[in-house]
């Protein structure tokens, strides 16, 4: 038995998804996949190091945006090439605006000062 929403699998006898609270089905419908042509991808940002691009790619994918990293670093054998030529983070042209908004929101959150409240320090007398 499967949940049609979250696609979780359940043992026989369970009739409702514990998370989604919807009736379970015997078989899942096939997942919808979107096929993109490589030509439909545009550069969102260029980084000096691959790990920076990988981190931002994970942020996009966590928000449902497919992203691709393009780097001319000889397949990882010449990481210095990536530094001079850059590592490009690509997204589908239909997702560029949403991706930019996600990064703008992240920057805004990072710029907000964190206000920590500490109890006032007690003055101690020194002899």
C-alpha positions in Angstrom: 0.0 0.0 0.0 1.3 3.4 -0.9 0.4 7.1 -0.2 -0.4 8.8 -3.5 0.8 12.2 -2.0 4.1 11.5 -0.3 4.7 8.1 -2.0 5.5 6.4 1.4 5.0 2.6 1.5 2.9 1.0 4.2 2.4 -2.6 5.3 -0.8 -4.4 4.4 -3.7 -3.6 6.8 -2.9 0.2 7.0 -5.5 2.1 5.0 -4.5 5.8 5.6 -1.2 7.7 5.4 -0.1 8.8 8.8 1.5 12.0 7.4 -1.0 13.1 4.7 -4.2 11.6 6.1 -5.3 10.3 2.7 -6.4 6.8 1.7 -3.7 4.5 0.5 -3.6 3.0 -3.0 -2.4 -0.5 -4.1 -0.1 1.0 -6.8 1.6 4.3 -7.3 1.0 6.2 -10.5 4.2 6.9 -12.5 6.1 10.0 -11.3 5.9 13.0 -13.6 9.2 13.9 -15.0 10.1 17.0 -16.9 12.6 16.6 -19.7 14.7 19.7 -20.5 17.0 20.3 -23.4 20.4 21.5 -22.3 20.0 24.5 -24.6 17.1 25.6 -22.3 19.5 26.2 -19.4 20.9 29.6 -18.5 23.6 30.7 -16.2 22.3 31.8 -12.8 25.7 32.5 -11.2 29.4 31.9 -11.7 31.6 30.8 -8.8 35.4 30.4 -8.3 35.1 27.0 -6.6 33.0 24.0 -7.3 31.9 23.5 -3.7 30.3 27.0 -3.7 28.2 26.0 -6.8 27.4 22.6 -5.3 26.1 24.3 -2.1 23.9 26.7 -4.1 22.7 23.8 -6.3 21.5 22.0 -3.2 19.5 25.0 -2.1 17.8 25.2 -5.4 17.0 21.5 -5.5 15.6 21.7 -2.0 13.2 24.3 -3.4 12.2 22.1 -6.4 14.4 23.7 -9.0 16.6 21.5 -11.2 20.1 22.8 -11.5 23.2 21.8 -13.4 26.9 22.6 -12.7 29.2 23.3 -15.6 32.9 23.6 -15.1 35.8 23.4 -17.4 38.1 21.8 -14.9 39.2 18.7 -16.9 36.6 16.5 -15.1 37.9 17.5 -11.7 41.6 16.7 -12.6 42.4 20.4 -12.9 40.6 22.3 -10.2 42.8 25.4 -10.9 41.1 25.6 -14.3 37.7 26.1 -12.5 39.2 29.0 -10.5 40.4 30.8 -13.7 37.4 30.0 -15.9 34.7 29.8 -13.2 32.1 27.2 -12.3 28.7 28.0 -13.7 25.4 27.2 -12.0 22.8 26.7 -14.6 19.0 26.5 -14.2 16.2 26.1 -16.7 15.2 29.4 -18.3 11.6 29.0 -16.9 13.1 28.8 -13.4 15.5 31.7 -13.4 13.2 34.2 -11.8 12.2 31.8 -9.0 15.9 30.9 -8.4 16.9 34.6 -8.2 14.1 35.2 -5.7 15.3 32.3 -3.5 18.8 33.7 -3.3 17.6 37.2 -2.7 15.5 35.9 0.2 18.5 34.1 1.6 20.7 37.2 1.4 18.1 39.2 3.2 17.9 36.7 6.0 21.7 36.6 6.3 21.9 40.4 6.5 19.4 40.6 9.4 21.2 41.1 12.7 20.7 38.4 15.3 19.5 40.0 18.5 20.6 38.0 21.5 19.3 38.9 24.8 21.6 38.3 27.7 20.8 38.9 31.4 22.6 41.9 32.7 26.0 41.1 34.2 26.3 41.5 37.9 29.0 43.9 39.1 31.5 42.3 41.4 33.6 44.2 43.7 37.3 43.6 43.6 39.2 43.8 46.9 
